[in-house]
Amino acid sequence: MYWHNRCKTRHELKIKYSLGWTTKNYLAKVKANGKGHKRFQTASIVSIKDGGRY
């Protein structure tokens, strides 16, 4: 999964993913105009939410 924060402030990205019978959370802190990525092997993305400024 790739992301790009186009805001002028830092934001948190809350990712919820499923590994078969369980769900887990991942929190990414992205700088202003920052980019990033994360590999979730054998996982399904359940939801992606903007956690707002941090």
N, CA, C, O and CB atoms as a CASP TS submission, in Angstrom:
PFRMAT TS
TARGET T0000
AUTHOR 0000-0000-0000
METHOD Language model
MODEL 1
PARENT N/A
ATOM      1  N   MET     1       0.842  -1.153   0.000  1.00  0.00           N
ATOM      2  CA  MET     1       0.000   0.000   0.000  1.00  0.00           C
ATOM      3  C   MET     1       0.896   1.228   0.000  1.00  0.00           C
ATOM      4  O   MET     1       1.895   1.281   0.718  1.00  0.00           O
ATOM      5  CB  MET     1      -0.963  -0.009   1.205  1.00  0.00           C
ATOM      6  N   TYR     2       0.531   2.212  -0.810  1.00  0.00           N
ATOM      7  CA  TYR     2       1.284   3.461  -0.908  1.00  0.00           C
ATOM      8  C   TYR     2       0.393   4.623  -0.470  1.00  0.00           C
ATOM      9  O   TYR     2      -0.825   4.578  -0.644  1.00  0.00           O
ATOM     10  CB  TYR     2       1.807   3.685  -2.359  1.00  0.00           C
ATOM     11  N   TRP     3       1.012   5.672   0.105  1.00  0.00           N
ATOM     12  CA  TRP     3       0.263   6.866   0.462  1.00  0.00           C
ATOM     13  C   TRP     3       1.083   8.120   0.207  1.00  0.00           C
ATOM     14  O   TRP     3       2.311   8.091   0.124  1.00  0.00           O
ATOM     15  CB  TRP     3      -0.168   6.807   1.921  1.00  0.00           C
ATOM     16  N   HIS     4       0.342   9.235   0.083  1.00  0.00           N
ATOM     17  CA  HIS     4       0.958  10.543  -0.140  1.00  0.00           C
ATOM     18  C   HIS     4       0.102  11.582   0.586  1.00  0.00           C
ATOM     19  O   HIS     4      -1.066  11.782   0.251  1.00  0.00           O
ATOM     20  CB  HIS     4       1.082  10.872  -1.685  1.00  0.00           C
ATOM     21  N   ASN     5       0.690  12.232   1.571  1.00  0.00           N
ATOM     22  CA  ASN     5       0.009  13.281   2.319  1.00  0.00           C
ATOM     23  C   ASN     5       0.208  14.596   1.581  1.00  0.00           C
ATOM     24  O   ASN     5       1.328  15.102   1.514  1.00  0.00           O
ATOM     25  CB  ASN     5       0.540  13.371   3.786  1.00  0.00           C
ATOM     26  N   ARG     6      -0.852  15.153   1.032  1.00  0.00           N
ATOM     27  CA  ARG     6      -0.770  16.406   0.288  1.00  0.00           C
ATOM     28  C   ARG     6      -1.081  17.613   1.154  1.00  0.00           C
ATOM     29  O   ARG     6      -1.112  18.737   0.654  1.00  0.00           O
ATOM     30  CB  ARG     6      -1.710  16.372  -0.888  1.00  0.00           C
ATOM     31  N   CYS     7      -1.314  17.400   2.450  1.00  0.00           N
ATOM     32  CA  CYS     7      -1.600  18.500   3.375  1.00  0.00           C
ATOM     33  C   CYS     7      -0.309  19.209   3.774  1.00  0.00           C
ATOM     34  O   CYS     7       0.790  18.696   3.567  1.00  0.00           O
ATOM     35  CB  CYS     7      -2.334  17.979   4.630  1.00  0.00           C
ATOM     36  N   LYS     8      -0.467  20.389   4.344  1.00  0.00           N
ATOM     37  CA  LYS     8       0.681  21.164   4.801  1.00  0.00           C
ATOM     38  C   LYS     8       1.047  20.831   6.247  1.00  0.00           C
ATOM     39  O   LYS     8       1.975  21.419   6.804  1.00  0.00           O
ATOM     40  CB  LYS     8       0.393  22.654   4.667  1.00  0.00           C
ATOM     41  N   THR     9       0.323  19.892   6.856  1.00  0.00           N
ATOM     42  CA  THR     9       0.587  19.471   8.236  1.00  0.00           C
ATOM     43  C   THR     9       0.776  17.963   8.299  1.00  0.00           C
ATOM     44  O   THR     9       0.378  17.244   7.383  1.00  0.00           O
ATOM     45  CB  THR     9      -0.563  19.906   9.171  1.00  0.00           C
ATOM     46  N   ARG    10       1.385  17.485   9.385  1.00  0.00           N
ATOM     47  CA  ARG    10       1.570  16.044   9.593  1.00  0.00           C
ATOM     48  C   ARG    10       0.218  15.399   9.926  1.00  0.00           C
ATOM     49  O   ARG    10      -0.614  16.007  10.600  1.00  0.00           O
ATOM     50  CB  ARG    10       2.608  15.774  10.736  1.00  0.00           C
ATOM     51  N   HIS    11       0.005  14.181   9.458  1.00  0.00           N
ATOM     52  CA  HIS    11      -1.236  13.454   9.731  1.00  0.00           C
ATOM     53  C   HIS    11      -0.937  12.003  10.082  1.00  0.00           C
ATOM     54  O   HIS    11       0.106  11.452   9.728  1.00  0.00           O
ATOM     55  CB  HIS    11      -2.186  13.525   8.520  1.00  0.00           C
ATOM     56  N   GLU    12      -1.896  11.400  10.797  1.00  0.00           N
ATOM     57  CA  GLU    12      -1.839   9.968  11.090  1.00  0.00           C
ATOM     58  C   GLU    12      -2.755   9.243  10.118  1.00  0.00           C
ATOM     59  O   GLU    12      -3.829   9.737   9.777  1.00  0.00           O
ATOM     60  CB  GLU    12      -2.245   9.671  12.572  1.00  0.00           C
ATOM     61  N   LEU    13      -2.329   8.088   9.683  1.00  0.00           N
ATOM     62  CA  LEU    13      -3.112   7.253   8.796  1.00  0.00           C
ATOM     63  C   LEU    13      -3.384   5.950   9.538  1.00  0.00           C
ATOM     64  O   LEU    13      -2.451   5.221   9.874  1.00  0.00           O
ATOM     65  CB  LEU    13      -2.377   7.004   7.430  1.00  0.00           C
ATOM     66  N   LYS    14      -4.660   5.654   9.794  1.00  0.00           N
ATOM     67  CA  LYS    14      -5.043   4.448  10.536  1.00  0.00           C
ATOM     68  C   LYS    14      -5.520   3.385   9.551  1.00  0.00           C
ATOM     69  O   LYS    14      -6.515   3.573   8.851  1.00  0.00           O
ATOM     70  CB  LYS    14      -6.156   4.765  11.588  1.00  0.00           C
ATOM     71  N   ILE    15      -4.801   2.274   9.506  1.00  0.00           N
ATOM     72  CA  ILE    15      -5.104   1.192   8.570  1.00  0.00           C
ATOM     73  C   ILE    15      -5.505  -0.042   9.368  1.00  0.00           C
ATOM     74  O   ILE    15      -4.765  -0.483  10.248  1.00  0.00           O
ATOM     75  CB  ILE    15      -3.882   0.885   7.641  1.00  0.00           C
ATOM     76  N   LYS    16      -6.665  -0.593   9.066  1.00  0.00           N
ATOM     77  CA  LYS    16      -7.138  -1.819   9.698  1.00  0.00           C
ATOM     78  C   LYS    16      -7.105  -2.913   8.647  1.00  0.00           C
ATOM     79  O   LYS    16      -7.652  -2.747   7.556  1.00  0.00           O
ATOM     80  CB  LYS    16      -8.579  -1.645  10.301  1.00  0.00           C
ATOM     81  N   TYR    17      -6.463  -4.038   8.969  1.00  0.00           N
ATOM     82  CA  TYR    17      -6.348  -5.109   7.992  1.00  0.00           C
ATOM     83  C   TYR    17      -6.689  -6.452   8.621  1.00  0.00           C
ATOM     84  O   TYR    17      -6.634  -6.612   9.841  1.00  0.00           O
ATOM     85  CB  TYR    17      -4.940  -5.143   7.399  1.00  0.00           C
ATOM     86  N   SER    18      -7.037  -7.403   7.783  1.00  0.00           N
ATOM     87  CA  SER    18      -7.486  -8.716   8.217  1.00  0.00           C
ATOM     88  C   SER    18      -6.478  -9.784   7.821  1.00  0.00           C
ATOM     89  O   SER    18      -5.983  -9.813   6.694  1.00  0.00           O
ATOM     90  CB  SER    18      -8.858  -9.036   7.627  1.00  0.00           C
ATOM     91  N   LEU    19      -6.189 -10.655   8.769  1.00  0.00           N
ATOM     92  CA  LEU    19      -5.328 -11.818   8.513  1.00  0.00           C
ATOM     93  C   LEU    19      -6.141 -13.081   8.777  1.00  0.00           C
ATOM     94  O   LEU    19      -5.967 -13.735   9.805  1.00  0.00           O
ATOM     95  CB  LEU    19      -4.032 -11.784   9.408  1.00  0.00           C
ATOM     96  N   GLY    20      -7.008 -13.410   7.867  1.00  0.00           N
ATOM     97  CA  GLY    20      -7.834 -14.593   8.034  1.00  0.00           C
ATOM     98  C   GLY    20      -8.920 -14.364   9.069  1.00  0.00           C
ATOM     99  O   GLY    20      -9.925 -13.719   8.770  1.00  0.00           O
ATOM    100  N   TRP    21      -8.745 -14.875  10.275  1.00  0.00           N
ATOM    101  CA  TRP    21      -9.775 -14.801  11.314  1.00  0.00           C
ATOM    102  C   TRP    21      -9.583 -13.648  12.293  1.00  0.00           C
ATOM    103  O   TRP    21     -10.415 -13.475  13.184  1.00  0.00           O
ATOM    104  CB  TRP    21      -9.809 -16.087  12.075  1.00  0.00           C
ATOM    105  N   THR    22      -8.541 -12.867  12.167  1.00  0.00           N
ATOM    106  CA  THR    22      -8.292 -11.766  13.091  1.00  0.00           C
ATOM    107  C   THR    22      -8.033 -10.466  12.338  1.00  0.00           C
ATOM    108  O   THR    22      -7.614 -10.479  11.181  1.00  0.00           O
ATOM    109  CB  THR    22      -7.107 -12.092  14.000  1.00  0.00           C
ATOM    110  N   THR    23      -8.287  -9.348  13.006  1.00  0.00           N
ATOM    111  CA  THR    23      -7.981  -8.051  12.419  1.00  0.00           C
ATOM    112  C   THR    23      -6.913  -7.362  13.259  1.00  0.00           C
ATOM    113  O   THR    23      -6.849  -7.545  14.474  1.00  0.00           O
ATOM    114  CB  THR    23      -9.255  -7.171  12.315  1.00  0.00           C
ATOM    115  N   LYS    24      -6.084  -6.575  12.602  1.00  0.00           N
ATOM    116  CA  LYS    24      -5.013  -5.848  13.270  1.00  0.00           C
ATOM    117  C   LYS    24      -5.014  -4.409  12.769  1.00  0.00           C
ATOM    118  O   LYS    24      -5.610  -4.097  11.738  1.00  0.00           O
ATOM    119  CB  LYS    24      -3.632  -6.525  13.020  1.00  0.00           C
ATOM    120  N   ASN    25      -4.340  -3.540  13.512  1.00  0.00           N
ATOM    121  CA  ASN    25      -4.267  -2.132  13.163  1.00  0.00           C
ATOM    122  C   ASN    25      -2.822  -1.729  12.899  1.00  0.00           C
ATOM    123  O   ASN    25      -1.890  -2.278  13.485  1.00  0.00           O
ATOM    124  CB  ASN    25      -4.872  -1.268  14.275  1.00  0.00           C
ATOM    125  N   TYR    26      -2.659  -0.768  12.014  1.00  0.00           N
ATOM    126  CA  TYR    26      -1.352  -0.199  11.713  1.00  0.00           C
ATOM    127  C   TYR    26      -1.510   1.311  11.685  1.00  0.00           C
ATOM    128  O   TYR    26      -2.439   1.828  11.065  1.00  0.00           O
ATOM    129  CB  TYR    26      -0.780  -0.742  10.354  1.00  0.00           C
ATOM    130  N   LEU    27      -0.616   2.018  12.347  1.00  0.00           N
ATOM    131  CA  LEU    27      -0.661   3.479  12.401  1.00  0.00           C
ATOM    132  C   LEU    27       0.576   4.037  11.723  1.00  0.00           C
ATOM    133  O   LEU    27       1.704   3.746  12.122  1.00  0.00           O
ATOM    134  CB  LEU    27      -0.762   3.986  13.866  1.00  0.00           C
ATOM    135  N   ALA    28       0.354   4.839  10.699  1.00  0.00           N
ATOM    136  CA  ALA    28       1.459   5.480   9.982  1.00  0.00           C
ATOM    137  C   ALA    28       1.403   6.972  10.257  1.00  0.00           C
ATOM    138  O   ALA    28       0.351   7.595  10.110  1.00  0.00           O
ATOM    139  CB  ALA    28       1.390   5.191   8.444  1.00  0.00           C
ATOM    140  N   LYS    29       2.520   7.542  10.652  1.00  0.00           N
ATOM    141  CA  LYS    29       2.618   8.986  10.846  1.00  0.00           C
ATOM    142  C   LYS    29       3.335   9.548   9.632  1.00  0.00           C
ATOM    143  O   LYS    29       4.487   9.210   9.356  1.00  0.00           O
ATOM    144  CB  LYS    29       3.371   9.353  12.183  1.00  0.00           C
ATOM    145  N   VAL    30       2.623  10.427   8.900  1.00  0.00           N
ATOM    146  CA  VAL    30       3.121  10.927   7.623  1.00  0.00           C
ATOM    147  C   VAL    30       3.384  12.431   7.741  1.00  0.00           C
ATOM    148  O   VAL    30       2.521  13.188   8.186  1.00  0.00           O
ATOM    149  CB  VAL    30       2.108  10.629   6.473  1.00  0.00           C
ATOM    150  N   LYS    31       4.569  12.848   7.344  1.00  0.00           N
ATOM    151  CA  LYS    31       4.939  14.261   7.377  1.00  0.00           C
ATOM    152  C   LYS    31       4.166  15.037   6.322  1.00  0.00           C
ATOM    153  O   LYS    31       3.550  14.450   5.433  1.00  0.00           O
ATOM    154  CB  LYS    31       6.452  14.431   7.163  1.00  0.00           C
ATOM    155  N   ALA    32       4.204  16.353   6.426  1.00  0.00           N
ATOM    156  CA  ALA    32       3.568  17.215   5.431  1.00  0.00           C
ATOM    157  C   ALA    32       4.195  16.951   4.068  1.00  0.00           C
ATOM    158  O   ALA    32       5.419  16.922   3.938  1.00  0.00           O
ATOM    159  CB  ALA    32       3.706  18.717   5.820  1.00  0.00           C
ATOM    160  N   ASN    33       3.364  16.759   3.065  1.00  0.00           N
ATOM    161  CA  ASN    33       3.788  16.425   1.711  1.00  0.00           C
ATOM    162  C   ASN    33       4.668  15.173   1.681  1.00  0.00           C
ATOM    163  O   ASN    33       5.529  15.034   0.812  1.00  0.00           O
ATOM    164  CB  ASN    33       4.534  17.597   1.097  1.00  0.00           C
ATOM    165  N   GLY    34       4.445  14.264   2.636  1.00  0.00           N
ATOM    166  CA  GLY    34       5.248  13.049   2.730  1.00  0.00           C
ATOM    167  C   GLY    34       4.623  11.879   1.993  1.00  0.00           C
ATOM    168  O   GLY    34       3.415  11.836   1.758  1.00  0.00           O
ATOM    169  N   LYS    35       5.466  10.948   1.643  1.00  0.00           N
ATOM    170  CA  LYS    35       5.036   9.733   0.969  1.00  0.00           C
ATOM    171  C   LYS    35       5.535   8.535   1.772  1.00  0.00           C
ATOM    172  O   LYS    35       6.477   8.651   2.556  1.00  0.00           O
ATOM    173  CB  LYS    35       5.560   9.686  -0.501  1.00  0.00           C
ATOM    174  N   GLY    36       4.900   7.394   1.570  1.00  0.00           N
ATOM    175  CA  GLY    36       5.342   6.197   2.256  1.00  0.00           C
ATOM    176  C   GLY    36       4.670   4.971   1.688  1.00  0.00           C
ATOM    177  O   GLY    36       3.831   5.060   0.792  1.00  0.00           O
ATOM    178  N   HIS    37       5.050   3.819   2.224  1.00  0.00           N
ATOM    179  CA  HIS    37       4.449   2.566   1.782  1.00  0.00           C
ATOM    180  C   HIS    37       4.591   1.520   2.879  1.00  0.00           C
ATOM    181  O   HIS    37       5.428   1.650   3.772  1.00  0.00           O
ATOM    182  CB  HIS    37       5.100   2.073   0.468  1.00  0.00           C
ATOM    183  N   LYS    38       3.769   0.488   2.801  1.00  0.00           N
ATOM    184  CA  LYS    38       3.809  -0.638   3.724  1.00  0.00           C
ATOM    185  C   LYS    38       3.293  -1.861   2.987  1.00  0.00           C
ATOM    186  O   LYS    38       2.286  -1.797   2.283  1.00  0.00           O
ATOM    187  CB  LYS    38       2.970  -0.357   5.013  1.00  0.00           C
ATOM    188  N   ARG    39       3.985  -2.965   3.154  1.00  0.00           N
ATOM    189  CA  ARG    39       3.558  -4.217   2.537  1.00  0.00           C
ATOM    190  C   ARG    39       2.833  -5.061   3.577  1.00  0.00           C
ATOM    191  O   ARG    39       3.367  -5.326   4.653  1.00  0.00           O
ATOM    192  CB  ARG    39       4.770  -4.991   1.943  1.00  0.00           C
ATOM    193  N   PHE    40       1.622  -5.477   3.251  1.00  0.00           N
ATOM    194  CA  PHE    40       0.826  -6.357   4.094  1.00  0.00           C
ATOM    195  C   PHE    40       0.719  -7.692   3.368  1.00  0.00           C
ATOM    196  O   PHE    40      -0.124  -7.853   2.485  1.00  0.00           O
ATOM    197  CB  PHE    40      -0.596  -5.746   4.402  1.00  0.00           C
ATOM    198  N   GLN    41       1.554  -8.634   3.729  1.00  0.00           N
ATOM    199  CA  GLN    41       1.545  -9.925   3.047  1.00  0.00           C
ATOM    200  C   GLN    41       0.346 -10.747   3.492  1.00  0.00           C
ATOM    201  O   GLN    41       0.048 -10.834   4.684  1.00  0.00           O
ATOM    202  CB  GLN    41       2.850 -10.693   3.316  1.00  0.00           C
ATOM    203  N   THR    42      -0.324 -11.337   2.546  1.00  0.00           N
ATOM    204  CA  THR    42      -1.500 -12.193   2.740  1.00  0.00           C
ATOM    205  C   THR    42      -2.543 -11.523   3.618  1.00  0.00           C
ATOM    206  O   THR    42      -3.170 -12.192   4.441  1.00  0.00           O
ATOM    207  CB  THR    42      -1.090 -13.524   3.354  1.00  0.00           C
ATOM    208  N   ALA    43      -2.742 -10.240   3.467  1.00  0.00           N
ATOM    209  CA  ALA    43      -3.722  -9.512   4.269  1.00  0.00           C
ATOM    210  C   ALA    43      -4.718  -8.803   3.363  1.00  0.00           C
ATOM    211  O   ALA    43      -4.424  -8.487   2.210  1.00  0.00           O
ATOM    212  CB  ALA    43      -3.026  -8.499   5.196  1.00  0.00           C
ATOM    213  N   SER    44      -5.898  -8.564   3.910  1.00  0.00           N
ATOM    214  CA  SER    44      -6.923  -7.787   3.221  1.00  0.00           C
ATOM    215  C   SER    44      -7.129  -6.493   3.984  1.00  0.00           C
ATOM    216  O   SER    44      -7.270  -6.509   5.207  1.00  0.00           O
ATOM    217  CB  SER    44      -8.257  -8.585   3.096  1.00  0.00           C
ATOM    218  N   ILE    45      -7.149  -5.382   3.282  1.00  0.00           N
ATOM    219  CA  ILE    45      -7.372  -4.088   3.917  1.00  0.00           C
ATOM    220  C   ILE    45      -8.862  -3.976   4.242  1.00  0.00           C
ATOM    221  O   ILE    45      -9.708  -4.145   3.363  1.00  0.00           O
ATOM    222  CB  ILE    45      -6.897  -2.905   2.992  1.00  0.00           C
ATOM    223  N   VAL    46      -9.177  -3.693   5.498  1.00  0.00           N
ATOM    224  CA  VAL    46     -10.564  -3.549   5.935  1.00  0.00           C
ATOM    225  C   VAL    46     -10.995  -2.086   5.861  1.00  0.00           C
ATOM    226  O   VAL    46     -12.062  -1.776   5.331  1.00  0.00           O
ATOM    227  CB  VAL    46     -10.739  -4.090   7.368  1.00  0.00           C
ATOM    228  N   SER    47     -10.160  -1.183   6.396  1.00  0.00           N
ATOM    229  CA  SER    47     -10.506   0.232   6.347  1.00  0.00           C
ATOM    230  C   SER    47      -9.255   1.090   6.426  1.00  0.00           C
ATOM    231  O   SER    47      -8.221   0.668   6.943  1.00  0.00           O
ATOM    232  CB  SER    47     -11.468   0.591   7.481  1.00  0.00           C
ATOM    233  N   ILE    48      -9.372   2.303   5.902  1.00  0.00           N
ATOM    234  CA  ILE    48      -8.302   3.301   5.950  1.00  0.00           C
ATOM    235  C   ILE    48      -8.956   4.608   6.402  1.00  0.00           C
ATOM    236  O   ILE    48      -9.919   5.076   5.795  1.00  0.00           O
ATOM    237  CB  ILE    48      -7.566   3.461   4.537  1.00  0.00           C
ATOM    238  N   LYS    49      -8.412   5.195   7.486  1.00  0.00           N
ATOM    239  CA  LYS    49      -8.980   6.427   8.024  1.00  0.00           C
ATOM    240  C   LYS    49      -7.878   7.444   8.271  1.00  0.00           C
ATOM    241  O   LYS    49      -6.751   7.095   8.626  1.00  0.00           O
ATOM    242  CB  LYS    49      -9.757   6.150   9.325  1.00  0.00           C
ATOM    243  N   ASP    50      -8.226   8.699   8.078  1.00  0.00           N
ATOM    244  CA  ASP    50      -7.317   9.795   8.397  1.00  0.00           C
ATOM    245  C   ASP    50      -7.510  10.098   9.876  1.00  0.00           C
ATOM    246  O   ASP    50      -8.600  10.481  10.301  1.00  0.00           O
ATOM    247  CB  ASP    50      -7.583  11.073   7.495  1.00  0.00           C
ATOM    248  N   GLY    51      -6.447   9.926  10.660  1.00  0.00           N
ATOM    249  CA  GLY    51      -6.497  10.172  12.094  1.00  0.00           C
ATOM    250  C   GLY    51      -6.340  11.635  12.444  1.00  0.00           C
ATOM    251  O   GLY    51      -6.394  11.994  13.620  1.00  0.00           O
ATOM    252  N   GLY    52      -6.148  12.480  11.466  1.00  0.00           N
ATOM    253  CA  GLY    52      -6.001  13.908  11.712  1.00  0.00           C
ATOM    254  C   GLY    52      -4.573  14.291  12.039  1.00  0.00           C
ATOM    255  O   GLY    52      -3.645  13.495  11.891  1.00  0.00           O
ATOM    256  N   ARG    53      -4.415  15.517  12.483  1.00  0.00           N
ATOM    257  CA  ARG    53      -3.081  16.028  12.807  1.00  0.00           C
ATOM    258  C   ARG    53      -2.536  15.361  14.057  1.00  0.00           C
ATOM    259  O   ARG    53      -3.299  14.927  14.919  1.00  0.00           O
ATOM    260  CB  ARG    53      -3.116  17.546  12.996  1.00  0.00           C
ATOM    261  N   TYR    54      -1.225  15.281  14.154  1.00  0.00           N
ATOM    262  CA  TYR    54      -0.594  14.789  15.385  1.00  0.00           C
ATOM    263  C   TYR    54       0.494  15.696  15.811  1.00  0.00           C
ATOM    264  O   TYR    54       1.142  15.448  16.828  1.00  0.00           O
ATOM    265  CB  TYR    54      -0.050  13.395  15.209  1.00  0.00           C
TER
END
